[in-house]
C-alpha cells in the first residue's frame, strides 16, 4: 500500500451523508452500516441527477438504480438487495 504524504495534494472525491443518519435515533439503530452505505450511494446518484437535470414537472430530482447496480456497489448478492421504489 502506498502512503499519502503530507506534501501531496489530495484529489479524492467525497460523498456526503446527513449526520443524523449516523448519530441520531431512530436512524442510528434502524440502519445497519450496509444500509447507510446504500443511502450514501443513492445520495451520490441524486447529485448526478441534479447535474444531468433529471427532474419531474414539479422540480423533484429522481434517480434510477437497478438492484444489480446496488448489489455490485454494496458487494452483496442480488437476493440481499431489497426491492424499493
C-alpha positions as CSV (number, residue, x, y, z in Angstrom):
1,X,0.0,0.0,0.0
2,X,1.3,3.4,-0.8
3,X,1.4,6.1,1.8
4,X,-0.2,9.5,1.4
5,X,2.5,12.1,2.1
6,X,1.7,15.4,3.8
7,X,3.1,17.3,0.8
8,X,0.7,15.5,-1.7
9,X,-2.3,17.2,-3.0
10,X,-5.4,15.1,-2.1
11,X,-7.5,14.5,-5.2
12,X,-10.2,12.4,-3.6
13,X,-13.9,12.9,-4.3
14,X,-16.1,12.6,-1.3
15,X,-19.7,11.6,-0.7
16,X,-21.7,13.4,1.9
17,X,-24.3,11.9,4.2
18,X,-26.6,13.7,6.7
19,X,-25.0,13.3,10.1
20,X,-28.4,12.4,11.6
21,X,-28.3,9.1,9.7
22,X,-25.2,8.1,11.5
23,X,-25.6,9.6,15.0
24,X,-29.3,10.1,15.9
25,X,-32.2,7.9,16.7
26,X,-34.1,6.3,15.1
27,X,-31.7,6.1,12.2
28,X,-28.7,5.0,14.2
29,X,-30.4,1.9,15.5
30,X,-32.5,1.1,12.4
31,X,-29.9,1.5,9.6
32,X,-27.1,-1.1,9.6
33,X,-23.8,0.0,8.1
34,X,-24.7,-1.6,4.7
35,X,-28.0,0.3,4.6
36,X,-26.1,3.5,5.4
37,X,-23.7,2.8,2.5
38,X,-26.6,2.2,0.2
39,X,-28.2,5.5,1.2
40,X,-24.9,7.3,0.5
41,X,-24.9,5.6,-2.9
42,X,-28.4,6.9,-3.6
43,X,-27.5,10.5,-2.5
44,X,-24.4,10.4,-4.7
45,X,-26.6,9.4,-7.7
46,X,-29.1,12.2,-6.8
47,X,-26.2,14.7,-7.2
48,X,-25.6,13.2,-10.6
49,X,-29.3,13.5,-11.5
50,X,-29.1,17.2,-10.5
51,X,-26.1,17.7,-12.8
52,X,-28.0,16.0,-15.6
53,X,-31.3,17.8,-14.9
54,X,-33.2,14.6,-14.2
55,X,-36.3,16.3,-12.7
56,X,-40.0,15.9,-13.0
57,X,-42.6,18.6,-13.7
58,X,-42.5,19.8,-10.0
59,X,-38.7,20.1,-10.0
60,X,-38.2,16.9,-7.9
61,X,-35.0,15.0,-8.6
62,X,-35.2,11.4,-9.4
63,X,-32.7,8.6,-9.7
64,X,-32.8,5.2,-11.4
65,X,-30.7,2.5,-9.8
66,X,-31.1,-1.2,-10.6
67,X,-30.9,-3.8,-7.9
68,X,-28.0,-5.2,-9.8
69,X,-26.1,-1.9,-9.6
70,X,-26.8,-1.5,-5.9
71,X,-25.7,-5.1,-5.3
72,X,-22.5,-4.5,-7.1
73,X,-21.8,-1.3,-5.3
74,X,-22.5,-2.9,-1.9
75,X,-20.7,-6.1,-2.9
76,X,-23.6,-8.3,-2.0
77,X,-25.6,-10.9,-3.8
78,X,-28.8,-9.8,-5.5
79,X,-31.2,-11.6,-3.1
80,X,-29.8,-9.3,-0.3
81,X,-30.8,-6.1,-2.2
82,X,-34.3,-5.1,-1.3
83,X,-37.0,-4.1,-3.8
84,X,-38.0,-0.5,-3.4
85,X,-39.4,2.4,-5.3
